[in-house]
Each structure stands twice: as C-alpha cells, then as structure tokens.
Amino acid sequence: MPVGDYCEKPAATILGNETVRAAARRLRDEGLGSLVVVSEGRPIGIVTDRDLVMKTLCSRLDPGAVRVDEIASRPLVTIEQDRSVEDAVRTIRDHAVRRLPVVDDKGALVGIVSADDLLALAAGELSGLAVAARAQRPSGSGCGRQAQ
C-alpha cells in the first residue's frame, strides 16, 4: 500500500517568512496541530503547536516578530508518495517524528501522514482481521465447551 494513498491531502502549509503569530492563528482557526513550512512548493520544515509554545512563548520571544522558519523543526524528514505504509511506519519510528510530509518524485509536497493516522489504519486492519476470524470460526467450538 503506497503511503500516498493514505496521507492527508493537501497538507496545511505556511511560508517561512510568516510570523509565529500568523501560524498560531492558523492552527487555532483551522483546528490543526502542525503546518508544513514550504518554499517554492517544497517542504523545508514543520512547525507544531508545541514548537510555538516551547520555542517562542517559553523563550519570551515576540510572536509577532519571530518568523516561522526561525523555529521550524529541521532537518525535515519526508517520504516519497510511492513508498509503502510499512516504510512510513519505519521512518517515523527510526527518526522519532510524529508527522511525515509526503512528497512526489521531484520533492514537491503531496500531503502529510502522522503516527496517529498510521495507528488508526493499523487498528482498522486488525479489526477487519478479527471480524474475518470470528466469521470463520465453527459454531459450538471453543475451549470451554464439553461434548455431550
């Protein structure tokens, strides 16, 4: 299964020269947890609600003066859209990130997939497997039943 089939499209983006205040408003108004920082359609970083708090407010910086690209998490880990969901899981695990921008073969942003998205996908697959297993179990069989 290619990760490009499961990523959120389009990813919410912001330009690096916008202010932290503008990013905070977007996150609040759109109910988001992160924005991919882009330059010429290519992802260059990511900024999360946590970044805004930890890197700006806790440091007593002026959110109206600090640019998003000054606090964005870098280097950015991405994955190509034709890579498998399993590759995405491995990449998230190996790089200890929660969000993974998905790019095309030229590096342009296609979407984003999160650890939570992949967990929900896996849970759905396991649930479907459990339903199929129950449907195929012969009735009347089970460890606790005795033959009469």
Secondary structure in CASP SS format (residue, H / E / C, confidence):
PFRMAT SS
TARGET T0000
AUTHOR 0000-0000-0000
METHOD secondary structure of the structure
MODEL  1
M C 1.00
P E 1.00
V H 1.00
G H 1.00
D H 1.00
Y C 1.00
C C 1.00
E E 1.00
K C 1.00
P C 1.00
A C 1.00
A C 1.00
T E 1.00
I E 1.00
L E 1.00
G C 1.00
N C 1.00
E C 1.00
T E 1.00
V H 1.00
R H 1.00
A H 1.00
A H 1.00
A H 1.00
R H 1.00
R H 1.00
L H 1.00
R H 1.00
D H 1.00
E H 1.00
G C 1.00
L C 1.00
G C 1.00
S E 1.00
L E 1.00
V E 1.00
V E 1.00
V E 1.00
S E 1.00
E C 1.00
G C 1.00
R E 1.00
P E 1.00
I E 1.00
G E 1.00
I E 1.00
V E 1.00
T E 1.00
D H 1.00
R H 1.00
D H 1.00
L H 1.00
V H 1.00
M H 1.00
K H 1.00
T H 1.00
L H 1.00
C C 1.00
S C 1.00
R C 1.00
L C 1.00
D C 1.00
P C 1.00
G C 1.00
A C 1.00
V C 1.00
R E 1.00
V H 1.00
D H 1.00
E H 1.00
I H 1.00
A C 1.00
S E 1.00
R C 1.00
P C 1.00
L C 1.00
V C 1.00
T C 1.00
I E 1.00
E E 1.00
Q C 1.00
D C 1.00
R C 1.00
S E 1.00
V H 1.00
E H 1.00
D H 1.00
A H 1.00
V H 1.00
R H 1.00
T H 1.00
I H 1.00
R H 1.00
D H 1.00
H H 1.00
A C 1.00
V C 1.00
R C 1.00
R E 1.00
L E 1.00
P E 1.00
V E 1.00
V E 1.00
D C 1.00
D C 1.00
K C 1.00
G C 1.00
A C 1.00
L E 1.00
V E 1.00
G E 1.00
I E 1.00
V E 1.00
S E 1.00
A H 1.00
D H 1.00
D H 1.00
L H 1.00
L H 1.00
A H 1.00
L H 1.00
A H 1.00
A H 1.00
G H 1.00
E H 1.00
L H 1.00
S H 1.00
G H 1.00
L H 1.00
A H 1.00
V H 1.00
A H 1.00
A H 1.00
R H 1.00
A H 1.00
Q H 1.00
R C 1.00
P C 1.00
S C 1.00
G C 1.00
S C 1.00
G C 1.00
C C 1.00
G C 1.00
R C 1.00
Q C 1.00
A C 1.00
Q C 1.00
END
